[in-house]
Amino acid sequence: MANVILALGGVFGALLAIYFVLTSLGGFLFGKSYELKAYADATRIAAVIPARNEAAVIGELVKSLKAQEYPAELLDIYVVPNNCTDDTEQAAIKAGAKILRCEAPVHRKGDVLRQAFAQLSATGAYDAYCIFDADNLVHPKFMRSVNNACQAGYAAAQGFRDSKNPFDSWLAGGTTIFYWFMSRIFNESRARLGLSCHLNGTGFMVTDKLVRKLGWDTYTLTEDLEYTAQCALSDCRIGWMPDAKVYDEQPIRFRDSAVQRRRWTAGSLQCTRRYVGRLFKKHTPWSLDIGCLFLGNLMNYVGILTAVASIIQYKDLIVNHLPLALALGIAYVVVLWLVCSGAAAFMLRREGMLVRESLPTVLLFPLFVVSWLPINIFACLTPPPKWRMVRHTRGVSMADMDRRGTGEVRS
């Protein structure tokens, strides 16, 4: 039995690993250069911001949206308060946002978006909607990139997800690097290869035509992945907006990070069960690619089973050569640690933030990567969690973002 598990696990893991390497690095080696053509400003855009108890940060987000290098008459800003017990609504109005109200119960972000799109689409006033989390800041060129994506014919597009607080803790730094990899290695490479990018939670665009066609019927804990799958099943290729930067607040405590990542994993597993069969049956390049992404959720569990099977299969050899086995194990861990830290340093340098303050992130990034394992196992063995708020307090401004590489921005 151990031999069978080793063989199947090895083949499955190797095939997926080869595929992800080819799609993530192949775009830079073999793909076409990618950029959006500039078009005249013409797209009528509504920024939609679900918000629950976000009074501390919502004002700066609205200010960053009102400071867009885009005609004000083509952009409206809507905050959608839900289940609030603070003055989120008053803070949003004071900053200059309009308010949309949820008329049905809200259990997750997808419920908010479904109601908001139904109200806004009924007006016929908008060509596209941009979705942001309440703790975000938005680069001044974001809406111009959205206009370019719409005019180029994309029905959905993802922006570049960056961080407000990469130096607050090694966890915040690790999450920041994770998003940089998603943007630079994952989405940009797919754009170069002509594949569909993936929606990534915040800082993305969907057109009114797409919403009218698909609605917003998401029911998992990861509405972005679920809508990505629905786009693939509807032959909608998601575009990439590299100049559309959105800055997100990352958790600085392990407890908050674990809660967040457990929800991501549980939602990804829900999407795998719900969509993977249909995605592979569809047989389009982007449906197969997203199906492989969902299968990647299983790699942790296959890896664990393979490791246990290996120990069982070679237990006598390990016991008889214990010093050598320990030395090889330590060497393996050291090599992986150096590779992960090297990757972190590369991304920090790539984004112009390899500074003294980033040293803890570089050294501890391998720990961030390894910490996914127990979180993923726990998510697999327990029922999907209810939504839990991760408190946001970093009410910094867009001016602060220009000083991140100097290490000057602090809590």
C-alpha positions in Angstrom: 0.0 0.0 0.0 2.8 2.4 0.9 4.4 1.7 -2.6 1.1 2.6 -4.3 0.7 5.8 -2.3 4.3 6.8 -3.1 3.9 6.1 -6.8 0.5 7.9 -7.1 1.6 10.8 -4.9 4.9 11.2 -6.7 3.2 11.3 -10.2 0.4 13.7 -9.1 2.8 16.1 -7.3 5.4 16.0 -10.2 2.8 16.7 -12.9 1.3 19.6 -11.0 4.7 21.0 -10.1 5.8 20.9 -13.7 2.6 22.5 -14.9 2.9 25.4 -12.4 6.6 26.0 -13.2 5.8 26.1 -16.9 2.8 28.5 -16.5 4.4 30.7 -13.9 7.9 31.0 -15.4 7.1 30.1 -19.0 5.4 33.4 -19.6 8.5 35.3 -18.9 10.7 33.0 -20.9 8.5 32.4 -23.9 5.5 34.6 -23.6 4.8 38.0 -25.3 5.4 41.3 -23.5 2.2 42.5 -22.0 0.8 46.0 -21.6 -2.6 47.6 -22.0 -3.0 50.1 -24.8 -4.0 53.6 -23.7 -7.6 54.7 -24.7 -9.5 57.9 -24.2 -11.4 58.1 -20.9 -14.9 56.9 -21.6 -15.8 54.1 -19.1 -18.5 55.0 -16.5 -17.2 53.3 -13.3 -18.7 52.6 -9.9 -16.2 51.8 -7.1 -18.0 49.3 -4.7 -16.7 48.9 -1.1 -18.2 46.3 1.2 -17.5 47.5 4.8 -18.1 46.1 8.2 -16.8 48.1 11.2 -14.1 49.9 9.2 -14.4 53.5 10.5 -10.7 53.7 11.2 -9.6 53.1 7.6 -12.6 53.8 5.2 -11.9 57.5 5.0 -8.4 57.2 3.5 -9.7 54.7 0.9 -12.4 57.1 -0.2 -9.9 59.9 -0.4 -7.6 57.9 -2.6 -10.5 57.1 -4.9 -11.4 60.8 -5.1 -7.8 61.6 -6.1 -7.9 59.4 -9.2 -6.3 60.7 -12.4 -9.6 60.1 -14.1 -12.6 62.3 -14.8 -14.7 62.7 -11.7 -17.9 62.7 -13.7 -17.1 59.1 -14.8 -16.5 57.7 -11.3 -18.8 57.2 -8.4 -17.8 55.8 -5.0 -20.2 53.5 -3.1 -19.7 52.2 0.4 -21.9 49.3 1.4 -22.0 49.1 5.2 -23.2 45.7 6.6 -23.7 44.5 10.1 -21.8 47.5 11.4 -21.6 48.5 15.1 -19.4 51.6 14.6 -19.7 54.8 12.6 -18.4 53.3 9.3 -21.2 54.9 7.4 -20.7 58.4 8.8 -16.9 58.2 8.1 -17.6 57.2 4.5 -20.1 60.0 4.0 -17.7 62.5 5.5 -14.9 61.4 3.1 -17.3 61.9 0.2 -18.7 58.5 -0.6 -22.3 57.5 -1.5 -24.0 54.8 0.6 -25.7 51.6 -0.7 -27.8 49.6 1.8 -28.2 45.8 2.0 -31.8 44.9 2.2 -31.2 41.1 2.8 -29.2 39.3 5.4 -25.4 39.3 4.9 -23.3 36.3 5.9 -20.3 36.8 3.6 -18.8 39.3 1.2 -20.5 37.7 -1.8 -23.9 38.6 -0.3 -22.9 42.2 -0.2 -21.7 42.3 -3.8 -24.8 40.5 -5.1 -27.1 43.1 -3.6 -24.9 46.0 -4.6 -24.6 44.9 -8.2 -28.4 44.3 -8.4 -29.1 47.9 -7.3 -26.4 49.5 -9.5 -27.0 47.5 -12.6 -30.7 48.4 -12.5 -29.8 52.1 -12.9 -28.0 51.5 -16.2 -25.6 54.2 -15.2 -22.3 52.3 -15.3 -20.2 50.3 -17.7 -18.0 48.7 -15.0 -17.6 48.1 -11.3 -14.4 48.0 -9.3 -14.4 46.1 -6.0 -12.2 47.1 -3.0 -11.9 46.1 0.6 -12.4 48.9 3.1 -8.8 48.8 4.3 -7.4 49.5 0.9 -5.7 52.4 -0.7 -5.9 52.9 -4.5 -3.1 54.2 -6.7 -4.1 57.4 -8.7 -3.7 55.6 -12.0 -6.0 52.7 -11.1 -9.2 53.8 -12.8 -7.3 54.8 -16.0 -6.1 51.2 -16.2 -9.6 50.0 -15.7 -10.8 52.2 -18.6 -8.0 50.8 -20.8 -9.0 47.2 -19.9 -12.6 47.8 -20.6 -11.9 49.5 -23.9 -9.6 46.6 -24.9 -12.5 44.3 -24.5 -12.0 42.6 -21.2 -15.1 41.8 -19.2 -13.1 41.3 -16.0 -9.6 42.2 -15.0 -7.4 42.0 -11.9 -5.1 44.8 -10.6 -1.8 44.5 -8.8 -2.3 43.7 -5.1 0.3 45.5 -3.0 0.7 46.2 0.8 0.2 49.1 3.1 2.4 47.7 5.9 5.1 45.3 4.7 7.4 46.2 7.6 4.9 45.9 10.5 5.9 42.3 11.2 7.4 39.3 9.5 3.9 37.9 9.0 2.8 41.1 7.2 5.9 40.9 5.2 5.3 37.3 4.3 1.7 38.0 3.2 3.0 40.9 1.1 5.5 38.7 -0.7 2.8 36.1 -1.3 0.7 38.7 -3.1 3.6 40.0 -5.1 4.3 36.4 -6.3 0.6 36.1 -7.2 0.8 39.4 -9.2 4.3 39.1 -10.8 4.7 35.4 -11.2 1.2 34.1 -11.4 -1.0 36.6 -13.1 1.5 38.5 -15.2 2.9 35.2 -16.6 -0.6 34.0 -17.5 -1.3 37.3 -19.3 1.9 36.8 -21.4 0.8 33.3 -22.3 -2.7 34.4 -23.3 -4.3 32.5 -20.4 -6.9 33.9 -18.0 -5.7 35.7 -14.8 -7.3 35.0 -11.5 -9.4 37.5 -9.4 -7.6 38.0 -6.1 -10.1 39.3 -3.6 -9.8 43.1 -4.1 -8.7 45.6 -6.7 -10.5 43.9 -9.6 -13.0 45.0 -12.3 -16.1 43.4 -13.8 -18.2 45.0 -16.5 -21.9 45.6 -16.2 -22.5 43.3 -19.2 -20.7 40.4 -17.4 -22.7 41.0 -14.2 -26.0 41.0 -16.2 -24.9 37.8 -17.9 -23.6 35.9 -14.8 -25.1 37.7 -11.9 -23.0 37.5 -8.8 -24.1 34.1 -7.4 -21.2 33.1 -5.2 -21.7 31.0 -2.1 -18.2 29.9 -1.0 -15.9 31.7 1.4 -13.7 32.8 -1.5 -16.0 34.6 -3.8 -13.0 35.8 -6.0 -12.0 32.2 -6.8 -15.6 31.2 -7.3 -16.2 34.0 -9.8 -13.0 33.2 -11.5 -14.3 29.7 -12.1 -17.6 31.0 -13.3 -15.8 33.3 -15.8 -13.9 30.4 -17.1 -17.0 28.3 -17.6 -18.6 31.2 -19.5 -15.5 31.7 -21.8 -14.6 35.0 -20.2 -10.8 35.5 -20.1 -9.8 37.7 -17.1 -7.3 40.4 -18.0 -4.4 41.8 -16.1 -3.9 45.5 -15.1 -0.2 45.8 -13.9 -0.5 49.5 -13.3 -3.7 49.3 -11.3 -2.2 49.1 -7.8 -4.2 48.5 -4.7 -2.6 48.6 -1.3 -4.0 46.2 1.3 -3.5 46.0 5.1 -1.9 42.7 6.1 -2.4 41.0 9.5 0.5 41.4 11.9 -0.5 38.7 14.5 -0.3 35.0 13.7 -3.8 34.4 15.1 -5.3 36.9 12.6 -3.2 35.5 9.7 -4.2 32.0 10.6 -7.9 32.9 10.6 -7.6 34.6 7.3 -5.6 31.8 5.6 -7.9 29.1 7.1 -10.8 30.9 5.4 -9.0 31.0 2.1 -8.2 27.3 2.3 -11.7 26.3 3.3 -13.1 28.5 0.4 -10.6 27.0 -2.1 -11.7 23.5 -1.1 -15.3 24.5 -1.5 -14.5 25.7 -5.0 -12.6 22.5 -5.8 -15.6 20.3 -4.9 -18.0 22.6 -6.7 -16.2 23.4 -9.9 -13.2 21.2 -10.7 -15.1 18.6 -12.6 -16.9 21.2 -14.7 -13.7 23.1 -15.4 -11.9 20.0 -16.8 -15.0 19.0 -18.8 -15.1 22.5 -20.4 -11.7 21.9 -22.2 -10.7 25.5 -22.8 -7.2 26.7 -21.9 -8.3 28.9 -19.1 -10.8 26.4 -17.6 -8.1 23.7 -17.6 -5.7 26.2 -16.0 -8.1 27.1 -13.2 -9.0 23.5 -12.7 -5.3 22.8 -12.1 -5.2 25.6 -9.7 -8.0 24.0 -7.7 -6.3 20.6 -7.8 -3.2 22.4 -6.4 -5.2 22.7 -3.1 -4.8 18.9 -2.7 -1.0 19.0 -3.0 -0.5 19.5 0.7 -2.5 16.5 1.6 -0.9 14.3 -1.1 2.5 15.5 0.2 1.7 14.5 3.8 0.5 11.1 2.7 3.6 10.6 0.5 5.9 11.6 3.4 4.1 9.2 5.8 4.3 6.4 3.2 8.0 7.1 2.7 8.7 6.8 6.4 6.8 3.5 6.6 8.4 2.1 3.5 12.0 3.0 4.6 11.7 2.9 8.4 14.2 0.1 8.8 16.8 1.9 6.6 16.2 5.1 8.6 16.6 3.4 12.0 19.8 1.6 10.9 21.4 4.7 9.5 19.9 7.3 11.9 22.8 9.7 12.0 23.0 9.9 8.2 19.2 10.3 8.0 19.3 13.2 10.4 22.1 14.8 8.6 20.3 14.5 5.3 17.1 15.8 6.9 18.9 18.9 8.3 20.7 19.6 5.0 17.3 19.4 3.2 15.7 21.9 5.6 18.7 24.2 5.3 18.6 24.2 1.5 14.8 24.8 1.4 15.3 27.6 4.0 17.9 29.3 1.8 15.8 28.9 -1.3 12.7 30.5 0.4 14.7 33.3 1.9 16.4 33.9 -1.5 13.0 34.1 -3.2 11.8 36.6 -0.5 14.9 38.8 -1.0 14.4 38.6 -4.8 10.8 39.9 -4.6 11.7 42.6 -2.1 14.4 43.8 -4.4 12.1 43.5 -7.4 9.7 45.9 -5.7 12.4 48.3 -4.5 12.0 47.4 -0.8 15.0 45.3 0.1 16.0 47.5 3.1 17.1 46.9 6.6 13.6 46.8 7.9 12.8 43.8 5.6 15.5 41.5 7.1 13.1 39.7 9.5 10.8 39.0 6.5 13.6 37.6 4.5 14.9 35.3 7.3 11.4 34.2 8.5 9.7 33.9 5.1 10.3 30.1 5.1 8.4 29.9 8.4 5.5 31.8 6.8 5.5 29.2 4.0 5.6 26.2 6.4 2.9 27.7 8.5 0.4 27.1 5.7 0.7 23.3 6.3 -1.0 23.1 9.7 -3.5 25.7 8.7 -4.5 23.8 5.5 -4.7 20.5 7.4 -7.0 22.1 10.1 -9.2 23.6 7.3 -9.5 20.2 5.7 -10.5 18.4 8.9 -13.0 21.0 10.2 -16.2 22.5 8.9 -15.9 25.7 6.9 -15.6 28.6 9.4 -17.9 31.5 9.8 -16.7 34.9 8.7 -14.5 36.5 11.4 -13.4 40.1 11.2 -9.7 40.9 11.1 -9.4 44.3 12.7 -7.9 47.1 10.4 -6.3 50.1 12.0 -3.7 51.4 9.5 -5.3 54.6 8.5 -2.3 55.7 6.4 -2.5 57.9 3.2 -1.3 57.4 -0.3 1.5 59.8 0.4 2.8 57.3 3.0 3.0 54.6 0.3 5.8 56.5 -1.5 7.9 56.2 1.7 7.6 52.5 2.3 10.9 51.6 0.8 12.6 54.0 3.3 11.1 52.2 6.3 9.5 55.4 7.5 5.9 54.2 7.6 5.0 52.8 10.9 1.9 52.1 13.0 
